[in-house]
Amino acid sequence: MSGKAAPRGRDPAPAPAPTPSPRPHRRRRDGVFSWVQGRSISRGLSPLVDPVRETYCIMTSLYGSMNPADSVTLSTQTHGAAFNLEYSPDGSVLTVACEQTEVLLFDPVSSKHIKTLSEAHEDCVNNIRFLDNRLFATCSDDTTVALWDLRNLNSKVCTLHGHTSWVKNIEYDTNTRLLVTSGFDGNVITWDTNRCTEDGCPHKKFFHTRYLMRMRLTPDCSKMLISTSSGYLLILHDLDLTQSLEVSKNRSLRGKRSASNTDLTTSSCSLPGLRSQNHQIGTIRHSEKNPSQSCARTEREAGFPRNSLEVLTPEIPAERDRGNCITSLQLHPKGWATLIRCTSNTDDQEWTCIYEFQDGPPVRASSPRCSLCLTHYIEEANVGRGYIKELCFSPDGRLICSPFGYGIRLLGFDSQCNELCDCLPREATALQEIRTIYSHSDVVLTTKFSPTHCQLASGCLSGQVYLYQPKF
């Protein structure tokens, strides 16, 4: 937050020339970040207190005052349902993936419409992912992926062909600059954007499994998580996207119910061969700032193979004897946990659950060290059956925004919006409802926090897109 210019007014009466003296501090021109940092240093806490962390705590408290600020929906409304929202990394552009082949672009600060890509694809647009502040990718039910440049939206950079069914989500490995996509054909495909031409990018099939729903990379790109409509959650540890894994040819893809707070039963498979090893790992809370990097490092030091596969059946409250479909999958921005939304096979219950990544001692040499532990959960409204609802973390990971009927619900790990590492429960406990806002005229399908502003966006089945900001 930059300082404001001094207000204009009547000139004061002339004063005698002051004697030279030390220039006083001008606090009122300090921004929030500078004020927090100065307070930490003055208390002698600079080695212990992260100014960014305390600043985020202040910013998170503003979300309790969230209210609908504006609607950025076009009056024509020919675009159909809003399936996905994505901000550019610098927060300057908000993009909307729409049901009727369109992609909408808005200025989230002024709420003004920038551009409509009216024929972005030949079928529903499902997901958008920015590779940087200018280049972004879209995927569609037309089985293609398209690359776009904000500096020239009159045409695509290129169209990528490789999937044989609906393409549902896109990830980007910042280490290798590989684009990673997944679809209902069960394939996870990598695309080499380093060698991108007008005809496309070199690509290869990295992974295949049946009933694939969603695929995500952890923030440090050391793990890949895959959810399935059959209720399994697959984790590839110590990820190496340069290898190709033929998992579909192996018959031992099995999982045990996991995520107990007293012990963790998993089925782990090490590629190639996928020899299943059942084991129990005692619950050990991590103290590392980045558990994903810690786990990957210890696995390499112990000689564990790259891309070790772990197959879990996440524990869902009140759903122990029924199957589940994991429809939405997100990762904590610091890599501490995974967030899922799942429905029962009978479609009569819907849950949002948080699973913390665990570091534990190895039981067998072929077993990966990380698993998941259920920490928080909440039952959802279960409105709009048959549609996938995409939830999200706030940029600091303190809050979750979940579609809730015709509105949104802000959820915290506790009532004070503390970080997950500061309020881990001994047993799985309910998420705390911070605020519920009803603003739409139809079922909300997608939500997204701005990465740079205290702002939130949501989109619904009828195509409305709302922005939310604090109001005092």
C-alpha positions as CSV (number, residue, x, y, z in Angstrom):
1,M,0.0,0.0,0.0
2,S,1.6,3.2,-1.2
3,G,1.5,6.4,0.9
4,K,-1.1,9.0,0.0
5,A,-0.1,12.6,-1.1
6,A,-0.6,15.3,1.4
7,P,-4.1,16.8,1.2
8,R,-4.4,20.3,-0.4
9,G,-5.8,23.1,1.7
10,R,-5.2,26.6,2.8
11,D,-1.5,27.6,3.3
12,P,-0.6,28.0,7.0
13,A,0.7,31.3,8.3
14,P,4.4,31.9,7.9
15,A,6.5,30.5,10.7
16,P,10.0,31.5,11.9
17,A,12.8,29.5,10.3
18,P,13.3,26.4,12.3
19,T,16.7,25.5,13.8
20,P,18.3,22.5,12.3
21,S,17.2,19.3,13.9
22,P,17.1,15.6,13.1
23,R,14.4,14.8,10.6
24,P,11.4,13.0,12.3
25,H,10.1,9.7,11.1
26,R,7.0,10.0,8.9
27,R,4.9,7.0,9.9
28,R,1.8,8.0,8.0
29,R,3.6,7.3,4.7
30,D,4.5,3.8,5.6
31,G,2.6,1.0,4.0
32,V,1.1,-2.0,5.8
33,F,4.1,-4.2,4.9
34,S,6.6,-1.6,6.1
35,W,4.7,-1.1,9.3
36,V,4.6,-4.8,10.1
37,Q,8.2,-5.2,9.3
38,G,9.2,-2.2,11.4
39,R,7.2,-3.5,14.4
40,S,8.8,-6.9,14.1
41,I,12.3,-5.5,14.1
42,S,11.6,-3.0,16.9
43,R,10.5,-5.9,19.1
44,G,13.7,-7.8,18.3
45,L,11.8,-10.5,16.6
46,S,13.1,-10.3,13.0
47,P,14.9,-13.7,13.1
48,L,11.7,-15.3,14.4
49,V,8.7,-13.4,12.9
50,D,8.2,-13.5,9.2
51,P,6.8,-10.0,8.3
52,V,4.9,-11.5,5.3
53,R,3.2,-14.0,7.5
54,E,2.0,-11.4,10.0
55,T,0.9,-9.1,7.1
56,Y,-1.2,-11.9,5.7
57,C,-2.8,-12.4,9.1
58,I,-3.8,-8.7,8.9
59,M,-5.1,-9.1,5.4
60,T,-6.9,-12.3,6.2
61,S,-8.9,-10.5,8.9
62,L,-10.3,-8.3,6.1
63,Y,-12.1,-11.3,4.5
64,G,-14.5,-11.3,7.4
65,S,-15.9,-8.0,5.9
66,M,-16.3,-9.4,2.4
67,N,-19.3,-8.4,0.4
68,P,-20.3,-8.4,-3.3
69,A,-18.6,-5.4,-4.9
70,D,-19.6,-5.7,-8.5
71,S,-20.8,-8.1,-11.2
72,V,-18.6,-8.4,-14.3
73,T,-21.1,-10.4,-16.2
74,L,-21.8,-9.3,-19.8
75,S,-25.3,-8.2,-20.7
76,T,-25.5,-10.6,-23.7
77,Q,-24.8,-13.7,-21.6
78,T,-24.3,-16.0,-24.6
79,H,-21.3,-17.7,-22.9
80,G,-23.3,-20.1,-20.7
81,A,-22.1,-21.4,-17.4
82,A,-18.9,-20.2,-15.8
83,F,-16.8,-23.3,-15.3
84,N,-13.5,-21.9,-14.1
85,L,-11.9,-18.6,-12.9
86,E,-8.2,-17.7,-13.1
87,Y,-6.3,-14.6,-12.3
88,S,-3.0,-13.7,-13.9
89,P,-0.1,-14.0,-11.5
90,D,0.1,-10.2,-11.1
91,G,-3.7,-9.9,-10.5
92,S,-4.2,-7.6,-13.5
93,V,-6.5,-9.9,-15.5
94,L,-9.4,-12.2,-14.5
95,T,-10.3,-14.9,-17.0
96,V,-13.4,-17.0,-17.2
97,A,-13.8,-20.4,-18.8
98,C,-17.3,-20.7,-20.2
99,E,-19.7,-23.4,-21.3
100,Q,-20.3,-22.1,-24.8
101,T,-16.8,-22.2,-26.3
102,E,-15.9,-18.7,-24.9
103,V,-13.2,-17.2,-22.7
104,L,-14.0,-13.9,-21.0
105,L,-11.3,-11.4,-19.8
106,F,-11.9,-8.7,-17.3
107,D,-10.0,-6.0,-15.4
108,P,-10.7,-7.0,-11.8
109,V,-9.8,-3.6,-10.4
110,S,-12.2,-1.6,-12.6
111,S,-14.6,-4.5,-13.3
112,K,-14.4,-3.6,-17.0
113,H,-14.7,-6.1,-19.8
114,I,-11.4,-6.4,-21.8
115,K,-12.1,-9.1,-24.4
116,T,-14.3,-12.0,-25.3
117,L,-12.6,-14.9,-27.1
118,S,-15.8,-16.0,-28.8
119,E,-14.5,-19.1,-30.5
120,A,-11.7,-20.1,-28.2
121,H,-12.6,-23.7,-28.7
122,E,-15.2,-25.8,-30.4
123,D,-16.8,-27.1,-27.2
124,C,-17.0,-26.2,-23.5
125,V,-13.9,-24.5,-22.1
126,N,-13.0,-26.3,-18.8
127,N,-9.9,-24.8,-17.3
128,I,-7.4,-21.9,-17.7
129,R,-3.8,-21.7,-16.4
130,F,-1.3,-18.8,-16.7
131,L,2.3,-19.7,-17.4
132,D,3.4,-16.2,-16.6
133,N,1.8,-12.7,-16.6
134,R,1.2,-12.8,-20.4
135,L,1.0,-16.4,-21.6
136,F,-2.0,-18.6,-20.6
137,A,-3.4,-22.0,-21.7
138,T,-7.0,-23.2,-22.0
139,C,-8.4,-26.7,-22.4
140,S,-11.7,-27.9,-23.7
141,D,-14.1,-30.8,-24.3
142,D,-13.0,-30.6,-27.9
143,T,-9.9,-32.6,-26.8
144,T,-7.5,-29.7,-27.4
145,V,-5.3,-27.3,-25.4
146,A,-4.7,-23.8,-26.7
147,L,-2.0,-21.3,-25.9
148,W,-2.8,-17.5,-25.8
149,D,-0.8,-14.3,-25.4
150,L,-2.5,-11.3,-23.7
151,R,-0.5,-9.0,-26.0
152,N,-2.2,-10.4,-29.1
153,L,-5.6,-12.1,-28.4
154,N,-6.8,-12.0,-32.1
155,S,-5.4,-15.5,-32.6
156,K,-4.0,-18.4,-30.6
157,V,-0.3,-18.9,-30.2
158,C,-0.9,-22.6,-31.1
159,T,-3.3,-25.5,-30.6
160,L,-2.1,-28.7,-28.9
161,H,-3.5,-32.0,-30.0
162,G,-2.8,-35.2,-28.0
163,H,-5.8,-36.1,-25.9
164,T,-8.6,-38.3,-27.2
165,S,-11.4,-37.2,-24.8
166,W,-12.4,-34.1,-22.8
167,V,-9.4,-32.2,-21.3
168,K,-10.3,-31.1,-17.8
169,N,-7.3,-29.4,-16.2
170,I,-3.9,-27.8,-16.7
171,E,-0.8,-27.5,-14.5
172,Y,2.6,-26.0,-15.2
173,D,5.9,-27.2,-13.9
174,T,8.0,-24.0,-13.3
175,N,11.2,-26.0,-13.0
176,T,11.1,-27.7,-16.4
177,R,8.7,-25.3,-18.1
178,L,6.6,-28.3,-19.0
179,L,2.8,-27.9,-19.4
180,V,0.9,-30.8,-17.9
181,T,-2.7,-31.6,-18.8
182,S,-5.2,-34.4,-17.9
183,G,-8.4,-35.5,-19.3
184,F,-11.2,-38.1,-19.2
185,D,-9.2,-40.3,-21.5
186,G,-7.2,-41.1,-18.4
187,N,-4.0,-39.6,-19.7
188,V,-1.6,-37.1,-18.2
189,I,0.3,-35.5,-21.0
190,T,3.4,-33.2,-20.8
191,W,4.1,-30.5,-23.4
192,D,7.5,-29.0,-23.9
193,T,6.8,-25.2,-24.1
194,N,10.5,-24.6,-24.5
195,R,10.1,-25.8,-28.1
196,C,6.7,-24.3,-28.9
197,T,5.9,-23.4,-32.6
198,E,2.8,-22.5,-34.5
199,D,2.2,-26.2,-35.1
200,G,2.2,-27.0,-31.4
201,C,4.6,-28.4,-28.8
202,P,6.5,-31.8,-28.5
203,H,4.5,-33.9,-26.1
204,K,4.4,-37.4,-24.5
205,K,2.1,-39.4,-22.4
206,F,3.4,-39.3,-18.8
207,F,0.8,-41.3,-16.9
208,H,-2.5,-43.2,-17.5
209,T,-5.1,-44.4,-15.1
210,R,-8.8,-45.2,-15.4
211,Y,-11.5,-42.9,-14.0
212,L,-9.2,-39.9,-13.8
213,M,-11.0,-36.7,-12.6
214,R,-8.4,-34.1,-11.6
215,M,-4.6,-33.8,-11.5
216,R,-2.5,-31.2,-9.5
217,L,1.1,-30.5,-8.8
218,T,2.4,-29.3,-5.4
219,P,3.8,-25.7,-5.4
220,D,7.4,-27.0,-5.6
221,C,6.4,-29.5,-8.3
222,S,7.8,-32.4,-6.2
223,K,4.5,-34.3,-6.2
224,M,1.6,-35.0,-8.5
225,L,-1.8,-35.8,-7.0
226,I,-4.5,-37.4,-9.1
227,S,-8.1,-37.9,-8.0
228,T,-10.5,-40.5,-9.6
229,S,-14.2,-40.9,-9.8
230,S,-13.8,-44.3,-8.1
231,G,-12.6,-42.6,-4.9
232,Y,-8.9,-43.2,-5.1
233,L,-6.3,-40.5,-4.6
234,L,-2.9,-41.2,-6.3
235,I,0.3,-39.5,-5.3
236,L,3.5,-39.6,-7.3
237,H,6.4,-38.7,-4.9
238,D,9.7,-37.2,-5.9
239,L,8.2,-36.3,-9.3
240,D,10.3,-36.6,-12.5
241,L,8.2,-35.5,-15.5
242,T,10.9,-36.6,-18.0
243,Q,9.9,-40.3,-17.4
244,S,6.9,-42.0,-18.9
245,L,4.9,-44.3,-16.6
246,E,2.8,-47.1,-18.0
247,V,0.6,-47.7,-15.0
248,S,-2.4,-49.0,-16.9
249,K,-0.6,-52.2,-17.7
250,N,-0.1,-53.1,-14.0
251,R,-2.9,-54.9,-12.2
252,S,-1.8,-54.1,-8.6
253,L,-3.3,-50.5,-8.5
254,R,-5.1,-50.9,-5.1
255,G,-5.6,-48.7,-2.1
256,K,-6.4,-49.0,1.5
257,R,-8.4,-46.5,3.6
258,S,-6.0,-43.9,4.9
259,A,-5.8,-40.8,6.9
260,S,-6.4,-41.9,10.5
261,N,-5.0,-39.7,13.2
262,T,-3.7,-42.6,15.2
263,D,-2.2,-44.7,12.3
264,L,-2.1,-44.4,8.6
265,T,-2.8,-47.5,6.4
266,T,-1.8,-47.1,2.8
267,S,-1.0,-49.1,-0.3
268,S,2.2,-47.9,-1.9
269,C,3.6,-48.9,-5.2
270,S,7.1,-48.3,-6.5
271,L,7.4,-48.0,-10.3
272,P,8.1,-49.9,-12.4
273,G,6.4,-53.2,-11.3
274,L,4.0,-51.6,-8.9
275,R,4.6,-54.2,-6.2
276,S,2.0,-53.3,-3.5
277,Q,3.3,-52.9,0.0
278,N,0.8,-52.4,2.9
279,H,2.2,-50.6,5.9
280,Q,1.3,-48.4,8.8
281,I,3.0,-45.1,9.5
282,G,2.6,-43.4,12.9
283,T,1.4,-39.8,12.8
284,I,4.3,-37.4,13.0
285,R,3.7,-33.7,12.7
286,H,6.3,-32.0,10.4
287,S,8.3,-29.0,11.5
288,E,9.8,-28.2,8.1
289,K,8.7,-25.1,6.3
290,N,8.3,-27.1,3.1
291,P,7.3,-30.7,3.8
292,S,7.3,-31.6,0.1
293,Q,10.9,-30.7,-0.4
294,S,11.9,-32.4,2.9
295,C,10.2,-35.6,1.9
296,A,11.6,-35.6,-1.6
297,R,15.1,-35.0,-0.2
298,T,14.9,-37.8,2.3
299,E,13.6,-40.2,-0.2
300,R,16.4,-39.5,-2.6
301,E,19.0,-39.8,0.2
302,A,17.5,-43.2,1.2
303,G,17.6,-44.5,-2.4
304,F,13.9,-44.4,-3.1
305,P,13.1,-44.4,-6.8
306,R,11.7,-41.3,-8.5
307,N,7.9,-41.2,-9.2
308,S,7.1,-43.7,-6.4
309,L,3.4,-44.2,-6.5
310,E,1.1,-44.2,-3.4
311,V,-2.6,-45.1,-3.8
312,L,-5.0,-44.0,-1.0
313,T,-8.7,-44.1,-0.4
314,P,-9.2,-40.9,1.6
315,E,-11.3,-41.2,4.7
316,I,-14.5,-39.3,4.4
317,P,-16.7,-38.5,7.5
318,A,-19.9,-40.7,7.7
319,E,-18.9,-42.3,4.4
320,R,-16.8,-45.3,5.6
321,D,-19.0,-47.9,3.9
322,R,-19.9,-46.1,0.7
323,G,-17.9,-45.2,-2.3
324,N,-17.0,-41.6,-3.2
325,C,-16.2,-39.6,-6.3
326,I,-13.4,-37.0,-5.8
327,T,-14.6,-34.2,-8.0
328,S,-12.4,-31.3,-7.0
329,L,-8.7,-31.3,-5.9
330,Q,-6.6,-28.3,-4.8
331,L,-3.2,-27.9,-3.1
332,H,-2.3,-25.6,-0.1
333,P,-0.2,-22.7,-1.5
334,K,2.7,-23.7,0.8
335,G,2.4,-27.4,0.0
336,W,1.2,-28.4,3.5
337,A,-2.0,-30.1,2.6
338,T,-4.5,-31.1,-0.1
339,L,-8.1,-29.9,-0.3
340,I,-10.8,-32.2,-1.9
341,R,-14.5,-32.0,-2.6
342,C,-16.2,-35.3,-3.0
343,T,-19.7,-36.7,-3.4
344,S,-21.1,-40.1,-2.4
345,N,-21.9,-42.5,-5.3
346,T,-25.6,-42.0,-4.5
347,D,-25.2,-38.2,-4.8
348,D,-26.9,-37.6,-1.5
349,Q,-23.9,-36.2,0.4
350,E,-21.1,-33.8,-0.4
351,W,-18.0,-33.1,1.7
352,T,-15.0,-30.8,1.7
353,C,-12.0,-32.3,3.5
354,I,-8.4,-31.2,4.3
355,Y,-5.6,-33.7,4.4
356,E,-2.2,-32.8,5.8
357,F,1.0,-34.2,4.2
358,Q,2.8,-36.4,6.7
359,D,6.5,-37.2,7.1
360,G,7.1,-40.5,8.8
361,P,9.9,-43.0,9.3
362,P,10.3,-45.6,6.5
363,V,8.9,-49.0,7.2
364,R,10.3,-50.7,4.1
365,A,13.0,-49.7,1.7
366,S,10.4,-49.6,-1.1
367,S,7.9,-47.5,0.7
368,P,7.6,-43.7,0.3
369,R,7.7,-41.7,3.4
370,C,4.8,-39.3,2.9
371,S,1.1,-39.8,3.2
372,L,-2.0,-37.9,4.1
373,C,-3.9,-37.3,7.4
374,L,-7.4,-36.0,7.6
375,T,-7.4,-32.9,9.8
376,H,-10.6,-30.9,8.9
377,Y,-13.9,-31.5,7.1
378,I,-17.3,-30.0,6.6
379,E,-20.5,-31.1,4.9
380,E,-21.7,-29.1,1.9
381,A,-25.1,-28.0,0.7
382,N,-25.2,-30.7,-2.1
383,V,-27.1,-28.3,-4.4
384,G,-26.6,-28.6,-8.2
385,R,-26.1,-32.3,-8.3
386,G,-24.0,-33.6,-11.2
387,Y,-21.9,-30.4,-11.5
388,I,-18.4,-30.1,-10.3
389,K,-17.8,-27.3,-7.8
390,E,-14.3,-25.8,-7.8
391,L,-13.1,-24.5,-4.4
392,C,-9.8,-22.7,-3.6
393,F,-7.3,-21.6,-1.0
394,S,-6.6,-17.9,-0.3
395,P,-3.0,-16.9,-1.3
396,D,-1.7,-17.4,2.2
397,G,-3.6,-20.7,2.7
398,R,-5.5,-19.5,5.8
399,L,-9.0,-19.5,4.2
400,I,-10.9,-21.7,1.9
401,C,-13.7,-20.5,-0.4
402,S,-16.2,-23.1,-1.2
403,P,-19.3,-22.9,-3.5
404,F,-22.3,-23.2,-1.3
405,G,-25.7,-23.4,-3.1
406,Y,-26.4,-20.0,-4.6
407,G,-23.5,-18.4,-2.8
408,I,-20.1,-18.9,-1.3
409,R,-18.8,-19.9,2.1
410,L,-15.5,-18.8,3.6
411,L,-14.0,-21.5,5.8
412,G,-11.1,-21.4,8.3
413,F,-9.1,-24.0,10.2
414,D,-10.3,-22.2,13.4
415,S,-12.4,-19.1,14.1
416,Q,-9.3,-16.9,14.2
417,C,-8.2,-17.8,10.6
418,N,-4.9,-19.1,11.9
419,E,-2.5,-21.1,9.6
420,L,-2.9,-24.8,9.5
421,C,0.5,-25.4,11.2
422,D,-0.6,-23.3,14.1
423,C,-3.9,-25.1,14.8
424,L,-3.5,-28.8,14.0
425,P,-6.1,-30.8,15.9
426,R,-5.4,-34.0,17.7
427,E,-8.5,-35.5,15.9
428,A,-10.1,-34.5,12.7
429,T,-12.4,-31.6,13.4
430,A,-15.0,-29.5,11.5
431,L,-13.9,-26.4,9.5
432,Q,-15.1,-23.1,10.9
433,E,-17.5,-21.1,8.9
434,I,-16.1,-17.5,8.8
435,R,-18.7,-16.0,6.4
436,T,-21.5,-17.1,4.0
437,I,-22.6,-14.8,1.2
438,Y,-25.5,-15.4,-1.1
439,S,-25.2,-13.3,-4.3
440,H,-26.0,-15.4,-7.3
441,S,-29.3,-16.4,-9.0
442,D,-28.1,-19.9,-9.7
443,V,-25.8,-22.6,-8.4
444,V,-22.2,-21.4,-7.9
445,L,-19.7,-23.7,-9.7
446,T,-16.3,-22.0,-9.2
447,T,-14.4,-19.6,-6.9
448,K,-11.0,-17.9,-7.0
449,F,-9.0,-15.6,-4.7
450,S,-6.9,-12.8,-6.3
451,P,-3.2,-13.5,-5.8
452,T,-2.4,-9.8,-5.2
453,H,-5.5,-8.0,-4.0
454,C,-8.0,-8.6,-1.2
455,Q,-10.5,-9.8,-3.7
456,L,-12.5,-12.9,-4.5
457,A,-14.5,-14.0,-7.6
458,S,-17.2,-16.5,-8.1
459,G,-19.1,-17.8,-11.1
460,C,-22.4,-19.7,-11.4
461,L,-24.4,-22.0,-13.7
462,S,-26.2,-19.2,-15.4
463,G,-22.9,-17.4,-16.2
464,Q,-22.9,-14.6,-13.6
465,V,-19.5,-13.6,-12.2
466,Y,-19.3,-11.7,-9.0
467,L,-16.4,-9.9,-7.4
468,Y,-16.1,-9.6,-3.6
469,Q,-14.2,-7.0,-1.6
470,P,-14.1,-5.9,2.1
471,K,-16.7,-3.2,3.0
472,F,-16.6,-1.4,6.3
